[in-house]
Amino acid sequence: MLRTAAMMQPYLFPYLGYFQLIARSDAFVLGDDLQYVKSSWINRNRILVNGQPMLITFPLRKGNQGDRINQRWLCDDFSRHTDKLLKTLERAYARAPYKVAVIELIRQILTYPERNLARFTEHSIRRICAYLQIQTPIRIGSELGLPARMDKQERVVSIARKLDAELYINPIGGMELYCPAFFRAHGVVLRFLRMADLSYPQLHQPFVPSLSIIDVLMFNSQSDAQALLKRFSLVEGIEQPAMLQRA
């Protein structure tokens, strides 16, 4: 089997597919040195409240346009927001079968004293991986010694090479960003992870997909959640000749 690598921005409590990507990889990189994107999923996600998706946001200090993720900080009164979120989760998932263990896990994550967004998120992802018994080594992008400004495809290929990876996997949503032929020209196979259609009981309500990993853990035992990690396929990308110019 080809040695596999993947990379994502550090997201707080991302969806199941994020952890499928980590679990499928032999090495996973948190792109802490990538640009912070306002209104992205880096510091927000969705949970289930009364059968409907509700957006939760982790507030940040004001920053500058062009800041990297590791240059952003959680807001000064973050503990007040975490207290409010924990109360929201306790109400929203009051009848969820795994509420007690998951609320305690989230409480431990949210009370971590670090306030740098990248490091706080790194800790949260490591804790959830430990809960799911995902043993993939996690590397930090800023520690790999890559230039600050690189073409996105060149960056990914460089990361794969540094990790001795022959296969790079990206979420299916980024299919238009990367060209398989570009990767082949550099000795790397490119594939995209597509989550399977799946559902699980959400208190007898119509199933709401693509919520935070919080929702998955609330309604699934650790073993059932581990089984969901395997519910995906790897698909080939689309050849894009215009993206071959740097090959």
Phi, psi and omega in degrees: 000139182292141175291133192242141175230157175209159179215142173215157168297150176288117180251146174273120178052055183290180183283172185303321183302329178299316181282333170299318180297315178298313184296328182281344186269153170273338175209136183234136182247130171270115183280069182291340181265009174279161184292138174288132181246118179297143179065022174268190180269009182298315182233034174204159176197190184235140173237176181259124177229117180054040176081003182234149177289137177231133181281132172244140183231141176256105189295148180241159167295159175296142179228189181251149175299133181095356177300144172281163181300322181283004174254006179253152186228144173296154185296159185295329179257039184302324182299327178295320179291323180292322177300317179295318180295317180299320177295321177298316180295319180297323177286313186295325184247031184302328182254008178292139187294336184243026184303314188300309182293321185286320176300320179294319177300313181294322178300316179296322179293314186288338180266006174299131191286345181297140179243353172291128186302314183296315183288323177297316181292320176305313180300317182296319180293319178297320180294318179292321176299319178297319179299322181271002180059037172274122187253009180301129175297135180250123179254159181254126186304318184291347180266001183270354174075027179273152176301150182296323182244115179217152169302141186301322180289321178297321179298313182295316178298319179297320178295316179301318180295318180298331182263008180057036181267139176260345182229129176246132180245134179234150174302150185299334181294344180259020185300327182280352183273337189230142182252123180304322182295324177299315180294318179300321180296341179251014175078023181235133175274137180248130174223161181239137181270123177245118176297142173288156171293121182216160177209164176209158183298133175236065177057044174064017175266158172304136187294133176251114184275172170061035175270175177303156174303338177305315182295317179302314184289328179295326187252001182227139174295168178301318181292321178292321177294323177297323177294323179294334179299338183265001184270077179202170173226158175253129184236156179281157179270190181253130178293131182229090185307326182295343182262011182265357191297336181265358184293000000 
